[in-house]
Amino acid sequence: MKKKIVICDDDVLILNVLELALKNELSDVYPVIKSRELLAIVDEVCPDILILDIDMPWLSGDDIVRELRNSEKHADLPVILMSAKLQRKQIASECGADAFLSKPFELDDLFLLVDKLSRR
């Protein structure tokens, strides 16, 4: 069965790169550019992994994770938060994210995290 990965970032270039990097015969990727639409898409898709930026307009990534952690349906959804600001790593930990990626990152680091979280 294919893994479903939802990615949310307000930077279309990063979103496109991540989609191209992660989409393959083992996974379907659902890119989302508007954070205010993300929760509805997560409800609809029921992803295996969520990857999102912290600093976005409308809803920040950490606010989204907090909301997911308080829901019955998505409380255990593996989440990778990303940010270009290294100090955001603490925010990722405090809100309940499973992992943090500091931008810019190597795709191999992303692949390792996705593989690790998909095995849970």
All heavy atoms as an XYZ file, in Angstrom:
953
protein
N       0.839     -1.172      0.000
C       0.000      0.000      0.000
C       0.896      1.251      0.000
O       1.862      1.328      0.741
C      -0.903     -0.001      1.229
C      -1.763      1.243      1.324
S      -2.848      1.241      2.753
C      -4.169      0.240      2.119
N       0.543      2.211     -0.822
C       1.311      3.447     -0.919
C       1.145      4.299      0.334
O       0.052      4.374      0.895
C       0.861      4.268     -2.123
C       1.381      3.782     -3.439
C       1.003      4.786     -4.512
C       1.818      4.553     -5.753
N       1.615      5.624     -6.728
N       2.234      4.943      0.737
C       2.188      5.905      1.831
C       1.623      7.211      1.300
O       1.917      7.618      0.175
C       3.585      6.162      2.395
C       4.207      4.965      3.058
C       3.582      4.753      4.406
C       4.241      3.559      5.073
N       3.564      3.143      6.252
N       0.836      7.878      2.112
C       0.292      9.184      1.748
C       1.030     10.240      2.563
O       1.038     10.189      3.792
C      -1.206      9.239      2.019
C      -1.998      8.290      1.125
C      -3.475      8.383      1.395
C      -3.800      7.515      2.580
N      -5.235      7.414      2.857
N       1.646     11.175      1.842
C       2.415     12.239      2.475
C       1.799     13.577      2.091
O       1.674     13.889      0.908
C       3.894     12.199      2.029
C       4.513     10.842      2.342
C       4.677     13.341      2.680
C       5.905     10.647      1.758
N       1.421     14.363      3.095
C       0.927     15.710      2.855
C       2.051     16.672      3.220
O       2.679     16.541      4.274
C      -0.342     16.003      3.689
C      -0.721     17.479      3.588
C      -1.497     15.127      3.223
N       2.295     17.629      2.323
C       3.326     18.643      2.537
C       2.666     20.012      2.469
O       1.910     20.292      1.541
C       4.414     18.578      1.451
C       5.016     17.177      1.357
C       5.494     19.614      1.714
C       5.868     16.977      0.124
N       2.973     20.861      3.440
C       2.435     22.216      3.431
C       3.572     23.217      3.632
O       4.292     23.164      4.635
C       1.389     22.384      4.526
S       0.563     23.996      4.495
N       3.730     24.089      2.659
C       4.717     25.168      2.724
C       4.197     26.301      1.862
O       3.643     26.051      0.789
C       6.080     24.684      2.221
C       7.221     25.582      2.667
O       7.130     26.818      2.452
O       8.206     25.062      3.222
N       4.373     27.526      2.321
C       3.897     28.669      1.543
C       4.886     29.081      0.453
O       4.586     29.960     -0.343
C       3.569     29.855      2.451
C       4.759     30.338      3.249
O       5.514     29.493      3.770
O       4.936     31.561      3.379
N       6.031     28.431      0.401
C       7.020     28.677     -0.659
C       6.808     27.622     -1.744
O       7.095     26.443     -1.551
C       8.431     28.588     -0.082
C       9.509     28.909     -1.088
O       9.364     28.552     -2.274
O      10.525     29.517     -0.675
N       6.301     28.049     -2.895
C       5.944     27.115     -3.966
C       7.161     26.346     -4.480
O       7.046     25.171     -4.845
C       5.178     27.827     -5.107
C       6.074     28.745     -5.896
C       4.490     26.836     -6.011
N       8.336     26.947     -4.492
C       9.539     26.256     -4.955
C       9.881     25.092     -4.034
O      10.130     23.977     -4.495
C      10.711     27.236     -5.054
C      12.022     26.640     -5.543
C      11.874     26.064     -6.946
C      13.117     27.688     -5.523
N       9.868     25.344     -2.731
C      10.147     24.268     -1.776
C       9.087     23.183     -1.880
O       9.393     21.990     -1.867
C      10.232     24.828     -0.342
C      11.483     25.700     -0.208
C      10.236     23.706      0.696
C      11.593     26.445      1.092
N       7.853     23.581     -1.997
C       6.751     22.628     -2.125
C       6.942     21.735     -3.345
O       6.796     20.510     -3.265
C       5.430     23.394     -2.207
C       4.151     22.633     -1.961
C       4.113     22.047     -0.555
C       2.960     23.547     -2.165
N       7.304     22.327     -4.476
C       7.512     21.553     -5.705
C       8.700     20.609     -5.589
O       8.632     19.457     -6.038
C       7.698     22.485     -6.900
C       6.420     23.183     -7.290
O       5.323     22.750     -6.964
N       6.556     24.303     -7.988
N       9.796     21.072     -4.982
C      10.982     20.225     -4.816
C      10.655     19.027     -3.927
O      11.012     17.886     -4.247
C      12.169     21.034     -4.247
C      13.287     20.119     -3.775
C      12.687     22.020     -5.281
N       9.973     19.282     -2.828
C       9.616     18.185     -1.924
C       8.665     17.195     -2.587
O       8.799     15.980     -2.412
C       9.004     18.735     -0.632
C       9.959     19.499      0.270
C       9.217     20.088      1.454
C      11.094     18.614      0.739
N       7.723     17.702     -3.350
C       6.799     16.811     -4.051
C       7.549     15.925     -5.036
O       7.344     14.705     -5.073
C       5.731     17.612     -4.775
C       4.739     16.727     -5.523
C       3.690     17.503     -6.282
O       3.829     18.733     -6.465
O       2.713     16.859     -6.706
N       8.436     16.521     -5.810
C       9.217     15.741     -6.780
C      10.121     14.727     -6.092
O      10.290     13.603     -6.565
C      10.061     16.669     -7.660
C       9.297     17.462     -8.702
C      10.216     18.499     -9.352
C       8.721     16.534     -9.762
N      10.707     15.120     -4.969
C      11.635     14.241     -4.260
C      10.933     13.047     -3.612
O      11.487     11.954     -3.566
C      12.395     15.031     -3.203
N       9.720     13.258     -3.114
C       9.047     12.210     -2.340
C       8.053     11.370     -3.128
O       7.688     10.281     -2.696
C       8.345     12.840     -1.138
C       9.272     13.426     -0.078
C       8.488     14.248      0.926
C      10.064     12.327      0.603
N       7.607     11.883     -4.272
C       6.616     11.144     -5.051
C       7.308     10.018     -5.807
O       8.243     10.241     -6.570
C       5.922     12.088     -6.034
C       4.711     11.511     -6.685
C       4.019     12.582     -7.496
C       2.669     12.106     -7.964
N       1.949     13.187     -8.651
N       6.856      8.798     -5.572
C       7.417      7.630     -6.257
C       6.405      6.494     -6.229
O       5.255      6.692     -5.845
C       8.756      7.225     -5.634
C       8.636      6.875     -4.167
O       7.667      6.251     -3.736
N       9.608      7.292     -3.374
N       6.854      5.315     -6.580
C       5.929      4.182     -6.632
C       5.466      3.735     -5.254
O       4.499      2.987     -5.129
C       6.566      3.004     -7.388
C       7.769      2.380     -6.717
C       9.079      3.111     -6.975
O       9.105      4.052     -7.791
O      10.078      2.743     -6.352
N       6.131      4.224     -4.198
C       5.761      3.837     -2.841
C       4.976      4.906     -2.088
O       4.490      4.660     -0.992
C       7.018      3.486     -2.040
C       7.853      2.332     -2.586
C       9.112      2.161     -1.768
C       7.048      1.048     -2.630
N       4.870      6.095     -2.682
C       4.167      7.149     -1.960
C       3.433      8.113     -2.891
O       3.888      8.405     -3.989
C       5.142      7.942     -1.081
O       6.119      8.576     -1.868
N       2.282      8.565     -2.417
C       1.531      9.626     -3.069
C       1.750     10.889     -2.247
O       1.723     10.852     -1.015
C       0.034      9.305     -3.105
C      -0.304      8.205     -4.097
O       0.337      8.152     -5.165
O      -1.201      7.404     -3.803
N       1.956     11.998     -2.938
C       2.242     13.254     -2.262
C       1.129     14.251     -2.563
O       0.708     14.395     -3.710
C       3.617     13.816     -2.694
C       3.876     15.162     -2.055
C       4.729     12.824     -2.359
N       0.685     14.937     -1.523
C      -0.371     15.925     -1.629
C       0.193     17.280     -1.181
O       0.312     17.535      0.020
C      -1.560     15.539     -0.745
C      -2.117     14.181     -1.068
C      -1.548     13.020     -0.528
C      -3.195     14.041     -1.924
C      -2.057     11.768     -0.839
C      -3.715     12.793     -2.231
C      -3.129     11.658     -1.692
O      -3.631     10.422     -1.994
N       0.552     18.150     -2.127
C       1.099     19.457     -1.760
C      -0.011     20.453     -1.430
O      -1.052     20.480     -2.080
C       1.853     19.883     -3.025
C       1.139     19.188     -4.139
C       0.595     17.902     -3.567
N       0.230     21.258     -0.395
C      -0.735     22.267      0.036
C       0.034     23.567      0.259
O       0.987     23.593      1.039
C      -1.430     21.858      1.355
C      -2.435     22.902      1.785
C      -2.070     20.492      1.217
N      -0.374     24.631     -0.417
C       0.336     25.904     -0.266
C      -0.315     26.820      0.771
O       0.346     27.648      1.383
C       0.495     26.620     -1.619
C       1.560     27.698     -1.503
C      -0.826     27.174     -2.103
C       2.195     28.091     -2.802
N      -1.599     26.639      1.020
C      -2.314     27.510      1.959
C      -2.588     26.758      3.258
O      -3.379     25.812      3.285
C      -3.626     27.990      1.343
C      -3.408     28.872      0.132
C      -4.711     29.309     -0.471
C      -4.453     30.171     -1.701
N      -5.685     30.527     -2.381
N      -1.949     27.228      4.324
C      -2.081     26.533      5.605
C      -3.525     26.509      6.108
O      -3.923     25.576      6.794
C      -1.176     27.176      6.653
O      -1.538     28.520      6.888
N      -4.325     27.502      5.732
C      -5.707     27.528      6.210
C      -6.534     26.393      5.611
O      -7.598     26.064      6.121
C      -6.352     28.879      5.922
C      -6.527     29.171      4.462
C      -7.206     30.513      4.225
N      -7.252     30.785      2.807
C      -6.916     31.924      2.259
N      -6.518     32.922      3.014
N      -6.979     32.095      0.969
N      -6.056     25.768      4.538
C      -6.751     24.636      3.913
C      -6.238     23.288      4.400
O      -6.827     22.247      4.103
C      -6.596     24.720      2.394
C      -7.191     25.969      1.786
C      -6.850     26.142      0.314
O      -6.098     25.318     -0.246
O      -7.340     27.116     -0.284
N      -5.145     23.306      5.136
C      -4.455     22.064      5.473
C      -5.281     21.103      6.325
O      -5.325     19.908      6.040
C      -3.126     22.369      6.174
C      -2.323     21.140      6.576
C      -1.911     20.338      5.345
C      -1.122     21.524      7.392
N      -5.921     21.589      7.361
C      -6.648     20.679      8.257
C      -7.755     19.931      7.527
O      -7.961     18.735      7.768
C      -7.187     21.445      9.462
C      -6.098     21.978     10.404
C      -6.705     22.897     11.458
C      -5.323     20.844     11.038
N      -8.440     20.596      6.617
C      -9.483     19.925      5.835
C      -8.880     18.853      4.932
O      -9.441     17.768      4.779
C     -10.258     20.943      4.998
N      -7.726     19.138      4.364
C      -7.064     18.161      3.490
C      -6.557     16.971      4.297
O      -6.680     15.819      3.868
C      -5.942     18.841      2.683
C      -6.581     19.805      1.671
C      -5.049     17.818      1.989
C      -5.631     20.734      0.986
N      -6.011     17.231      5.472
C      -5.567     16.138      6.349
C      -6.757     15.256      6.707
O      -6.653     14.025      6.702
C      -4.858     16.695      7.606
C      -4.694     15.616      8.668
C      -3.501     17.277      7.233
N      -7.898     15.848      7.013
C      -9.105     15.067      7.315
C      -9.523     14.202      6.131
O      -9.927     13.059      6.294
C     -10.268     15.992      7.688
C     -10.370     16.227      9.167
O      -9.718     15.501      9.943
O     -11.114     17.140      9.556
N      -9.436     14.771      4.937
C      -9.864     14.060      3.730
C      -8.887     12.954      3.329
O      -9.293     11.841      3.014
C      -9.993     15.059      2.582
C     -10.434     14.449      1.274
C     -10.480     15.496      0.172
O     -10.855     16.651      0.448
O     -10.138     15.138     -0.967
N      -7.595     13.245      3.362
C      -6.571     12.318      2.861
C      -6.172     11.270      3.900
O      -5.835     10.145      3.553
C      -5.322     13.117      2.397
C      -4.155     12.205      2.073
C      -5.666     14.001      1.215
N      -6.204     11.640      5.186
C      -5.706     10.776      6.268
C      -4.277     10.311      5.956
O      -4.026      9.123      5.741
C      -6.621      9.592      6.504
S      -8.210     10.057      7.186
N      -3.339     11.255      5.934
C      -1.971     10.916      5.531
C      -1.256     10.039      6.546
O      -1.638      9.959      7.718
C      -1.296     12.286      5.428
C      -2.044     13.146      6.388
C      -3.470     12.656      6.322
N      -0.185      9.418      6.061
C       0.691      8.630      6.921
C       1.757      9.521      7.550
O       2.287      9.198      8.618
C       1.357      7.516      6.110
C       0.328      6.563      5.544
O      -0.358      5.895      6.347
O       0.182      6.492      4.311
N       2.093     10.616      6.868
C       3.089     11.571      7.350
C       2.679     12.968      6.898
O       2.186     13.149      5.785
C       4.499     11.252      6.806
C       4.978      9.896      7.318
C       5.506     12.341      7.190
C       6.302      9.445      6.744
N       2.943     13.943      7.766
C       2.703     15.346      7.449
C       4.026     16.093      7.573
O       4.721     15.959      8.587
C       1.669     15.946      8.403
C       1.400     17.435      8.299
C       0.863     17.812      6.918
C       0.441     17.883      9.393
N       4.360     16.855      6.545
C       5.565     17.679      6.548
C       5.112     19.119      6.360
O       4.408     19.418      5.392
C       6.524     17.278      5.407
C       6.895     15.797      5.523
C       7.764     18.174      5.403
C       7.624     15.255      4.308
N       5.497     20.004      7.277
C       5.052     21.380      7.120
C       6.043     22.384      7.677
O       6.825     22.085      8.573
C       3.664     21.605      7.720
C       3.462     21.496      9.210
C       2.284     22.356      9.608
C       3.163     20.067      9.582
N       5.970     23.569      7.097
C       6.788     24.691      7.514
C       6.191     25.284      8.786
O       4.978     25.220      8.999
C       6.801     25.732      6.382
C       7.816     26.828      6.603
O       8.774     26.623      7.377
O       7.666     27.899      5.992
N       7.040     25.867      9.617
C       6.533     26.511     10.828
C       5.986     27.895     10.497
O       4.890     28.251     10.900
C       7.625     26.604     11.914
C       7.966     25.214     12.431
C       7.163     27.505     13.058
C       9.069     25.186     13.474
N       6.769     28.675      9.759
C       6.418     30.073      9.506
C       5.597     30.210      8.230
O       6.148     30.252      7.129
C       7.685     30.920      9.407
C       8.475     30.875     10.698
O       7.883     31.155     11.749
O       9.679     30.550     10.656
N       4.282     30.257      8.405
C       3.369     30.415      7.272
C       2.289     31.420      7.633
O       1.946     31.565      8.805
C       2.715     29.066      6.917
C       3.667     28.019      6.422
S       2.819     26.519      5.885
C       2.234     25.848      7.437
N       1.744     32.097      6.619
C       0.607     32.988      6.904
C      -0.640     32.172      7.269
O      -0.714     30.989      6.980
C       0.395     33.732      5.584
C       1.153     32.991      4.546
C       2.159     32.122      5.233
N      -1.566     32.799      7.902
C      -2.832     32.230      8.374
C      -2.599     31.344      9.586
O      -2.835     31.755     10.691
C      -3.610     31.501      7.279
C      -3.968     32.396      6.146
C      -4.830     33.460      6.182
C      -3.452     32.357      4.823
N      -4.884     34.071      4.954
C      -4.043     33.406      4.095
C      -2.542     31.533      4.173
C      -3.769     33.649      2.773
C      -2.267     31.769      2.850
C      -2.874     32.823      2.169
N      -2.168     30.120      9.379
C      -1.896     29.215     10.498
C      -0.417     28.825     10.467
O       0.090     28.377      9.434
C      -2.724     27.939     10.380
C      -4.206     28.037     10.661
C      -4.909     26.739     10.270
C      -4.452     28.324     12.128
N       0.251     28.955     11.598
C       1.651     28.523     11.659
C       1.705     27.006     11.826
O       0.754     26.383     12.299
C       2.374     29.210     12.817
O       1.845     28.781     14.053
N       2.813     26.428     11.445
C       2.965     24.982     11.543
C       2.804     24.463     12.953
O       2.188     23.413     13.173
N       3.346     25.185     13.940
C       3.219     24.720     15.324
C       1.770     24.787     15.819
O       1.328     23.911     16.556
C       4.172     25.461     16.259
C       4.014     26.970     16.233
O       4.056     27.558     15.134
O       3.865     27.568     17.314
N       1.022     25.791     15.366
C      -0.407     25.843     15.723
C      -1.167     24.661     15.118
O      -2.049     24.087     15.759
C      -1.042     27.152     15.259
C      -0.617     28.346     16.101
O      -0.178     28.141     17.255
O      -0.719     29.482     15.599
N      -0.814     24.312     13.899
C      -1.455     23.167     13.237
C      -1.155     21.879     13.994
O      -2.050     21.067     14.249
C      -1.009     23.062     11.768
C      -1.570     24.251     10.969
C      -1.421     21.729     11.153
C      -0.954     24.435      9.598
N       0.104     21.694     14.391
C       0.469     20.481     15.129
C      -0.283     20.418     16.456
O      -0.800     19.358     16.821
C       1.997     20.401     15.355
C       2.348     19.213     16.244
C       2.734     20.293     14.029
N      -0.365     21.534     17.148
C      -1.114     21.542     18.423
C      -2.570     21.128     18.200
O      -3.133     20.363     18.985
C      -1.039     22.922     19.068
C       0.290     23.209     19.716
C       0.290     24.557     20.443
N       1.607     24.837     20.946
C       2.523     25.562     20.301
N       2.242     26.094     19.119
N       3.707     25.763     20.830
N      -3.165     21.644     17.143
C      -4.559     21.288     16.857
C      -4.686     19.795     16.522
O      -5.622     19.126     16.981
C      -5.092     22.134     15.703
C      -6.577     21.994     15.553
C      -7.228     23.154     14.827
O      -6.683     24.262     14.828
O      -8.306     22.910     14.270
N      -3.750     19.268     15.753
C      -3.783     17.845     15.415
C      -3.602     16.974     16.657
O      -4.258     15.940     16.805
C      -2.705     17.517     14.387
C      -2.917     18.086     12.992
C      -1.674     17.892     12.136
C      -4.130     17.464     12.322
N      -2.690     17.368     17.533
C      -2.420     16.584     18.744
C      -3.629     16.568     19.684
O      -3.784     15.648     20.489
C      -1.192     17.114     19.484
C       0.118     16.948     18.710
C       0.423     15.495     18.454
N       1.672     15.310     17.737
C       1.776     14.749     16.544
N       0.698     14.306     15.916
N       2.942     14.588     15.976
N      -4.492     17.568     19.572
C      -5.701     17.627     20.406
C      -6.909     16.952     19.760
O      -7.985     16.937     20.350
C      -6.043     19.083     20.747
C      -5.075     19.663     21.746
O      -4.630     18.976     22.656
N      -4.724     20.928     21.572
N      -6.726     16.406     18.572
C      -7.844     15.729     17.906
C      -7.721     14.225     18.094
O      -6.623     13.694     18.183
C      -7.852     16.063     16.411
O      -6.840     15.352     15.739
N      -8.830     13.557     18.186
C      -8.803     12.097     18.308
C      -8.285     11.443     17.038
O      -7.489     10.514     17.090
C     -10.210     11.570     18.596
C     -10.587     11.595     20.049
C     -11.909     10.898     20.280
O     -12.139      9.822     19.714
O     -12.717     11.474     21.036
N      -8.737     11.935     15.915
C      -8.450     11.303     14.630
C      -6.979     11.399     14.227
O      -6.434     10.472     13.629
C      -9.336     11.937     13.550
C      -9.242     11.271     12.204
C     -10.238     11.892     11.236
C     -10.187     11.217      9.879
N     -11.121     11.847      8.932
N      -6.317     12.519     14.549
C      -4.958     12.749     14.046
C      -3.912     12.935     15.137
O      -2.807     13.387     14.856
C      -4.950     13.973     13.129
C      -5.899     13.867     11.989
N      -5.766     12.925     10.987
C      -7.028     14.556     11.704
C      -6.752     13.064     10.122
N      -7.538     14.040     10.537
N      -4.226     12.568     16.354
C      -3.305     12.797     17.470
C      -1.959     12.093     17.271
O      -0.926     12.582     17.716
C      -3.940     12.352     18.778
N      -1.963     10.955     16.589
C      -0.739     10.179     16.415
C      -0.104     10.338     15.031
O       0.843      9.609     14.701
C      -1.025      8.694     16.669
C      -1.446      8.439     18.103
O      -0.929      9.130     19.005
O      -2.299      7.564     18.328
N      -0.591     11.268     14.237
C      -0.041     11.494     12.908
C       1.417     11.948     13.014
O       1.707     12.942     13.668
C      -0.864     12.557     12.173
C      -0.353     13.045     10.820
C      -0.306     11.912      9.808
C      -1.232     14.182     10.311
N       2.357     11.223     12.400
C       3.759     11.656     12.420
C       3.936     12.977     11.668
O       3.467     13.118     10.538
C       4.495     10.523     11.701
C       3.598      9.346     11.793
C       2.202      9.916     11.762
N       4.602     13.941     12.332
C       4.768     15.273     11.770
C       6.237     15.677     11.772
O       6.918     15.552     12.790
C       3.954     16.319     12.564
C       4.192     17.720     12.017
C       2.472     15.983     12.557
N       6.678     16.190     10.614
C       8.001     16.796     10.484
C       7.781     18.289     10.272
O       7.109     18.680      9.320
C       8.775     16.217      9.279
C       8.973     14.708      9.431
C      10.119     16.945      9.114
C       9.531     14.034      8.180
N       8.325     19.107     11.173
C       8.257     20.555     11.009
C       9.581     21.047     10.425
O      10.640     20.530     10.754
C       8.009     21.245     12.347
C       6.572     21.316     12.828
C       6.488     22.001     14.183
C       5.695     22.044     11.836
N       9.497     22.074      9.571
C      10.673     22.650      8.927
C      10.721     24.147      9.204
O       9.677     24.782      9.351
C      10.603     22.494      7.406
C      10.359     21.118      6.888
S      10.221     21.110      5.084
C       8.687     22.006      4.825
N      11.945     24.683      9.243
C      12.114     26.124      9.358
C      13.545     26.498      8.986
O      14.477     25.713      9.194
C      11.824     26.609     10.781
O      12.011     28.011     10.859
N      13.694     27.693      8.452
C      15.025     28.225      8.162
C      15.657     28.795      9.425
O      16.843     29.081      9.447
C      14.935     29.302      7.088
N      14.875     28.946     10.471
C      15.370     29.494     11.729
C      15.626     28.354     12.706
O      14.692     27.690     13.149
C      14.356     30.481     12.303
C      14.088     31.646     11.371
C      12.959     32.496     11.883
C      12.632     33.563     10.851
N      11.371     34.223     11.119
N      16.889     28.119     13.018
C      17.271     26.997     13.874
C      16.617     27.061     15.247
O      16.301     26.025     15.832
C      18.795     26.924     14.012
C      19.344     25.669     14.650
C      18.849     24.419     13.932
C      20.857     25.700     14.678
N      16.364     28.267     15.776
C      15.739     28.381     17.093
C      14.314     27.835     17.092
O      13.722     27.618     18.146
C      15.786     29.815     17.622
C      15.017     30.825     16.814
C      15.816     31.502     15.724
O      16.744     30.925     15.171
N      15.441     32.733     15.391
N      13.757     27.597     15.925
C      12.410     27.023     15.847
C      12.385     25.546     16.243
O      11.329     24.966     16.439
C      11.839     27.168     14.434
C      11.686     28.602     13.964
C      10.490     29.230     14.652
N      10.051     30.414     13.962
C      10.147     31.642     14.457
N      10.679     31.839     15.633
N       9.709     32.669     13.780
N      13.562     24.936     16.355
C      13.626     23.523     16.748
C      12.950     23.316     18.101
O      12.252     22.329     18.299
C      15.072     23.054     16.795
C      15.217     21.586     17.087
C      16.649     21.129     16.987
C      16.729     19.631     17.158
N      18.100     19.143     16.978
N      13.127     24.237     19.021
C      12.498     24.131     20.332
C      10.981     24.238     20.205
O      10.242     23.522     20.872
C      13.021     25.198     21.273
C      12.418     25.087     22.658
C      13.027     26.073     23.634
O      14.040     26.695     23.383
N      12.378     26.217     24.781
N      10.508     25.110     19.338
C       9.066     25.252     19.102
C       8.501     23.940     18.567
O       7.440     23.490     18.993
C       8.774     26.412     18.131
C       9.090     27.740     18.804
C       7.326     26.379     17.641
C       9.030     28.938     17.884
N       9.230     23.313     17.651
C       8.788     22.034     17.084
C       8.654     20.981     18.176
O       7.684     20.222     18.212
C       9.762     21.572     16.010
N       9.608     20.948     19.067
C       9.571     19.988     20.166
C       8.417     20.279     21.131
O       7.694     19.375     21.542
C      10.906     20.031     20.911
O      10.877     19.194     22.021
N       8.226     21.551     21.461
C       7.197     21.937     22.419
C       5.775     21.683     21.907
O       4.878     21.395     22.696
C       7.342     23.413     22.781
C       8.567     23.694     23.623
C       8.848     25.181     23.796
O       8.151     26.019     23.168
O       9.781     25.512     24.549
N       5.566     21.795     20.609
C       4.204     21.628     20.089
C       3.855     20.163     19.829
O       2.705     19.847     19.556
C       3.996     22.467     18.825
S       4.815     21.839     17.357
N       4.833     19.276     19.902
C       4.545     17.854     19.734
C       4.915     17.270     18.390
O       4.507     16.160     18.065
N       5.713     17.997     17.595
C       6.177     17.445     16.322
C       7.115     16.272     16.585
O       7.786     16.217     17.620
C       6.892     18.523     15.504
N       7.156     15.352     15.656
C       8.004     14.171     15.809
C       9.437     14.424     15.372
O      10.357     13.725     15.816
C       7.422     13.017     14.992
C       6.055     12.633     15.509
O       5.993     11.951     16.538
O       5.047     13.042     14.897
N       9.632     15.406     14.488
C      10.976     15.685     13.985
C      11.049     17.130     13.496
O      10.022     17.768     13.239
C      11.325     14.722     12.848
N      12.274     17.625     13.366
C      12.519     18.982     12.882
C      13.593     18.930     11.807
O      14.601     18.242     11.956
C      12.980     19.882     14.032
C      13.341     21.275     13.598
C      12.353     22.222     13.367
C      14.666     21.630     13.414
C      12.682     23.506     12.957
C      15.008     22.909     13.004
C      14.018     23.852     12.787
N      13.359     19.657     10.717
C      14.341     19.804      9.645
C      14.683     21.278      9.509
O      13.787     22.114      9.361
C      13.764     19.328      8.313
C      14.078     17.933      7.860
C      13.371     17.629      6.542
C      15.553     17.679      7.723
N      15.955     21.582      9.582
C      16.404     22.958      9.426
C      16.668     23.230      7.950
O      17.414     22.500      7.305
C      17.681     23.164     10.246
O      18.131     24.491     10.127
N      16.015     24.267      7.417
C      16.218     24.645      6.019
C      17.487     25.474      5.911
O      17.737     26.304      6.780
C      15.045     25.482      5.508
C      13.735     24.764      5.396
C      12.692     25.776      4.930
C      11.310     25.234      4.858
N      10.349     26.259      4.469
N      18.274     25.316      4.891
C      18.168     24.300      3.844
C      18.632     22.946      4.393
O      19.424     22.879      5.317
C      19.115     24.804      2.753
C      20.142     25.589      3.496
C      19.433     26.185      4.682
N      18.117     21.892      3.824
C      18.469     20.552      4.278
C      18.825     19.691      3.079
O      18.488     19.998      1.942
C      17.330     19.911      5.077
C      16.004     19.940      4.369
C      15.675     18.975      3.434
C      15.083     20.938      4.646
C      14.456     19.008      2.775
C      13.862     20.983      4.002
C      13.553     20.019      3.061
N      19.513     18.622      3.367
C      19.845     17.639      2.345
C      18.640     16.714      2.161
O      17.987     16.337      3.144
C      21.067     16.806      2.756
C      22.339     17.613      2.935
C      22.844     18.183      1.630
O      22.697     17.516      0.587
O      23.391     19.304      1.666
N      18.361     16.361      0.933
C      17.232     15.452      0.689
C      17.427     14.122      1.391
O      16.459     13.505      1.832
C      17.015     15.262     -0.812
C      16.387     16.448     -1.533
C      16.291     16.178     -3.026
C      15.021     16.792     -0.959
N      18.665     13.670      1.520
C      18.918     12.410      2.223
C      18.434     12.478      3.673
O      17.913     11.497      4.202
C      20.403     12.052      2.193
C      20.844     11.531      0.834
O      19.976     11.127      0.027
O      22.064     11.524      0.572
N      18.584     13.652      4.312
C      18.094     13.806      5.688
C      16.566     13.708      5.730
O      15.999     13.097      6.630
C      18.548     15.141      6.273
C      20.061     15.206      6.469
O      20.697     14.145      6.628
O      20.603     16.331      6.446
N      15.926     14.303      4.747
C      14.467     14.213      4.644
C      14.039     12.762      4.437
O      13.135     12.265      5.112
C      13.948     15.079      3.500
C      12.460     14.951      3.182
C      11.609     15.477      4.323
C      12.132     15.669      1.888
N      14.694     12.065      3.513
C      14.344     10.671      3.233
C      14.497      9.807      4.490
O      13.662      8.939      4.752
C      15.204     10.106      2.113
C      15.021     10.787      0.784
C      16.090     10.874     -0.102
C      13.816     11.336      0.403
C      15.935     11.494     -1.338
C      13.653     11.961     -0.824
C      14.724     12.034     -1.693
N      15.561     10.038      5.254
C      15.774      9.265      6.482
C      14.651      9.495      7.491
O      14.152      8.547      8.102
C      17.122      9.621      7.116
C      18.350      9.062      6.422
C      19.627      9.650      7.021
C      18.380      7.543      6.522
N      14.254     10.748      7.662
C      13.163     11.043      8.595
C      11.840     10.439      8.136
O      11.105      9.859      8.941
C      13.001     12.555      8.759
C      13.979     13.248      9.684
C      13.751     14.758      9.647
C      13.854     12.724     11.100
N      11.545     10.575      6.861
C      10.302     10.006      6.334
C      10.299      8.492      6.514
O       9.301      7.899      6.946
C      10.096     10.406      4.847
C       8.972      9.594      4.210
C       9.813     11.898      4.749
N      11.412      7.859      6.225
C      11.507      6.402      6.380
C      11.338      6.008      7.852
O      10.589      5.085      8.167
C      12.857      5.920      5.846
C      12.962      4.414      5.871
O      12.085      3.740      5.285
O      13.929      3.899      6.469
N      12.006      6.724      8.732
C      11.917      6.431     10.167
C      10.484      6.579     10.675
O       9.970      5.706     11.383
C      12.853      7.368     10.923
C      12.791      7.219     12.419
C      13.685      8.244     13.090
C      13.490      8.245     14.604
N      14.287      9.291     15.243
N       9.835      7.677     10.310
C       8.486      7.925     10.815
C       7.450      7.006     10.160
O       6.426      6.702     10.773
C       8.101      9.384     10.612
C       8.900     10.385     11.452
C       8.498     11.810     11.123
C       8.736     10.116     12.932
N       7.698      6.573      8.949
C       6.730      5.696      8.295
C       6.783      4.273      8.840
O       5.879      3.489      8.605
C       6.944      5.693      6.782
O       8.179      5.121      6.448
N       7.796      3.944      9.581
C       7.927      2.606     10.179
C       7.234      2.485     11.522
O       7.158      1.410     12.072
C       9.393      2.238     10.343
C      10.119      2.075      9.045
C      11.594      1.851      9.296
N      12.323      1.902      8.057
C      12.788      0.838      7.430
N      12.585     -0.360      7.938
N      13.461      0.960      6.312
N       6.749      3.608     12.045
C       6.088      3.577     13.363
C       4.753      2.896     13.286
O       4.046      2.894     12.359
C       5.888      4.971     13.921
C       7.150      5.659     14.250
C       7.005      6.892     15.044
N       5.740      7.586     14.881
C       5.438      8.679     15.519
N       6.280      9.232     16.301
N       4.282      9.280     15.354
